[in-house]
Amino acid sequence: MVHRGRLVHEEYPGRFAGPDRRFQLFSLTKSVTSALVGIALEDGAIGSVDDKAVTYCPQLAGSAFDGPTVDDLLHMSSGAGGEEDYEDPDAPVNRLMRAVAGQGGTVLEAVRSVRPHTTPGTWFNYSTLDTQVLGWVLEAATGRTLAQYAAERLWGPIGAESDAYYVLSRGLPRTAVGGGSFNAAVRDMARFGLLMARGGRWDGEQVVPASWVERGRGAGLPHLETGALGDRYPGHYGYANQWWTLGGERRAFTGLGIYGQFLWVDPEADVVVVKTSAWPVADDPALDGETAAALTALVDALAAEA
């Protein structure tokens, strides 16, 4: 927990936890990927968020991802794929994970296997496949792997204490899971959160464009507003730019990962909270609601301090 740039609380319960341990952050990876895309746009490697993903990834021609733009992918509005159901073995996310583990087909085949379900840019459907494609766009545009680009343009500039790493697919060609395979130490994730809370600046350097950080606080699109995502998602969340938005006057936002990973960023209160967990199931609405309420109360208390 970081308040006004100062570490105010740190605790590592559990036999395998500690400040130097790299935690599997699952879909918190998506928020890291988003920051890297923002940097690549500022660099000119990616021309525009309005570019079609297939422009960078011609291997997706003729698939459901031949049409969605980079912006559609960032907002989980590609119109491709099905429900992110971790209990359904045939859900796209589980087909993707089997391919990553070398248990059935290639990652590209898993991505190409999904069908379009609606017009891109019109409907929210949380999908790790959207971020997988986004990672491929980033690698094609920069000529760097996700790990190389993250090390050079993000982890190095924020002075990370520990190396981080991506899980790669077992089969060839080896590919990082841009939507769920980042492993990092909690303190370094707090650094990343503080970077976002401070408008993308670190030690006087603009690491992530300020306008890109602002995009993660709300997209201004009706289907992505807090409470408008649909019955499958908790009503206290909206979505924007690979972050879950929290609305309200302070417009805080959070990265989330299955099994209870949180990176809670409230720039107005100047508070960042990192929480790693090992919930017994991937997705638990009751535990999510309890955690969101607790973190909101915690941030409110810190914000009220003189």
N, C-alpha and C positions, 0 to 999 in steps of 0.2 A: 504494500500500500504506500503510495507516494502522494504527499500533499505539499503544494507549493515548492515542488522540486526536491523535497526532502523525504527520505525513506522513514516512515513513521511506524511501520509494523511489518514484521517478516516472521513467518512461522512455517515449519515444514513437518507436519505430522506424517507418520508413516515410515515404515522400515526403509523404503527405497528413495525417500525424498531428501533434498538438500540443495543448497544454493548453487552447487556446481553440477547438478544433475540436469541433463537435457530431457525435457518432458515431451511426449508425443502430444502435439497440440491440435491434431485433427483439423477441423475446419477453421480454426484461427489462421491456418495457412492461407486461406482465401484473402484475409485482410492484408497479409504481407504481400501477396501477389498483386493486390490492388495498388499498394504503395509503389511497387516496382513498375507497374504500368504507368502510373502518373509520372514517374521519373523518366521513363522511356518516351513519353509524349513530350515532356519538356525538352528532352535531348533531340527530338525530331526523328527518332528511330521509328516510332509509330506516328503516322501522319495526323490522324484525327480519330476521335471516338466514333465518328460516323463511318469510318472505313469498315468494309465487310470483313469478317474474320477469314473468309476463304481467300481474300486477297493475299494474306500472309500464309495461309495453310491450304494450298491447292489440293492437298490430299483429301480434303473434305468436300470437294466438288461433287455435286449430286446427292449429298447427304442432307439431313435436317439442319445442319449448320452451314449450308450454302444459302446464305440470305441474311441471317442475323449479323448485326454490327457489333463492334467492340463495346459500344454503349449498351446494347441489349444484353450482352454477356455480363457486363459489370453489374447490371441491375437484376440479374436472374430473370430476364424477360426474353429469352431467346425463342420461346415458342417450341422448343425441342425437348424430347424426352418425356418421362413419366414421373410419378410421385417418388420422392426420396424416402422410400420405406425400407428401413434396415431389417425388417422382419420378413420381407418378401424376397425369396431367393432370386426371382426373375426381375426385380427392380433394376433400373439402369445402374444405380450406384453399386449394387452387388455384382452385376456383370462386369463393371469396371474393376472392382476390387479383385475378382477372380482372375481377370486378365493381368492385373499388376502382380499377383502372386504366382503367375504361371500356371494357373489351373483351368485355363480355357480361353483360347484365342489370344489375339494381341490387343493392346490398349486401343489402337486405332480402330480395330474391328468392333470393339465394344462401343466406342463413341459413334461410329457410323451406323450402328445397329438401331439407334433410336429413331422414332418417327416424329414429324412435326405434329403439334396438337393445336396450335393457334397462331395468329399473326404475331411476328416478333414485335416486341416493344409495347404490348398491350395487356399482358397478364403475368403476374408473379408466379413463378414455379421454382422453388429452391432446388438447385441441381448441381452436384459436384462436377458433372460433365461440362457445364458452362464454364467453370473455372479451369478445368483441364484444357479446354480449347483456348481459353485466355492465356494460360501458361505457354501453350505452343505458339500463339501469336507473339508473345513477348520474346521467346527464344528465337523465332524466325526473324523478327524485326531487329533485334540487337546483335544477333550472331553469337550470343553467349548462352550457356545453360542458366537455368534459374539459380543454381547454387553460385555460379560465377558472378552473375549480375547482382545477386543479393549481397554477396561478400564485398564486392567492389563499391556498390552504390548505396548500401544501407547499413550492413553490419559493421563495416569498417568505419564509415563516417560517424556513427553514434558511439564508437568506442566500446563495443560489446566485450564483456569479460570472457566469454566462452565462445568457441566455435559452435555454430548451428549446422544442421544437416538435413537434407531431404532424403526420404526413402525413394528408391528407384524401382521401376518394374523389373521383375526377375528375367523376363525374356527380352530378346533383342527386337528392335532397338531399345536400349535402356532409356526410360523416360521418367522424369520426376512427376509426382502427383501434385500438380499445382494447386489443387483444392483440398489437400488433406494430409500432407506427409512431412510437414515442417517440425523439427525437433529442436528445442531451444531451452536455455535456462530461464527461470522466472525473472531474475533481475534484468536480463537482457530484453525480455518481453516488456518489462516495466519501462526500460529505456525507449523502446519503440512506442509504447503508449504515451510517454512524456513527449516524444517527438511530435506525435499527432496532437496532443493537448496544446503544444506551443506553436501550432500553425505550420508544422513541418520544419522548424528551425532547430539547429543543434550547434551550440558554441558559436553562434553568429553566422553559421552556414545554412543556406536554404537547401535542405536535403530532399524534401518532398515539397512540391509547389503548394503554396498556401491555398490556392483555389482548389487544388485536388483534395486537401484535407477537408475543406468546406463541403465538397460534394458528398463526403461520407457522413455528414450530419443531417442530410435530407435531400432527396432528389427533386422535390416539388412536383411529383407526378402522382395523380390521384390513386392509382392502383398500388403505390408503394408507401402511402402514408401510414402512420401508426394506427393500428387497428383495422387496416383495410386489406391485409394480406390474404384473408380467407380463413375459413374455419379450421384448417389444419395447422395454423400457426398461432402462438399466444398473442392475445390482443394488445399486450404492452409493447409490441415491436412493430416497427416499420422496416424498410430496407432501402439501402442506397450504396452503390459503389463497392459492394462486397463487405459492407458493414450492416449490422442491425441497428436501426435508429430508435431512440427512446422518446422523441418529441418533447413537449413541454417547453417552458421558457428557456431552459438552459441548453436544450437540444444536444444532450449527451448521446453517445453512441457506444456500441460494444462489438467486439469480435466474439464469436461463439464457436465451440467445438463440441462434438458429441462426447458423452460421458462426463460433461460438466466443466468444460474449459471456458474461461471468461477473460477478456481484456476490456475492462470498463473504463471509458475515457470521458471525463466531464471537464471540458476546457474552462467553462465559466467558474466552476468551483475549484479549478486547478487541482483535480484529484485523478489519480490513475490507480486502478486496482487490478491485479492479476490473480486469478484463482485457477489452480489446476485441481482436478478431481478424478475419482475413479468410481463413478456411479455404476451400479450393477447392470443398468441397461443404457443403450446408446442415447435414448431420448426419453426424458421423463418430465412431462409438463408440470407436475406438482413440484418437483425439485427445482425446475427452472423458475417457476413462479416464486418459490420461497427464496431462492438465491437473489433474484432480481429485486424483491422487496427488501431483503437484508442489505444489499449493496446500495440501493437507493437511500435507505435510512442512514447508512454509514456515511455516504457522501454528503447528505443533508447536514449531518452533525458536524462534519469537518468544515463544510462551507460556512457554518454559523460561527465558527471560531473567530475571535478577533485577530 
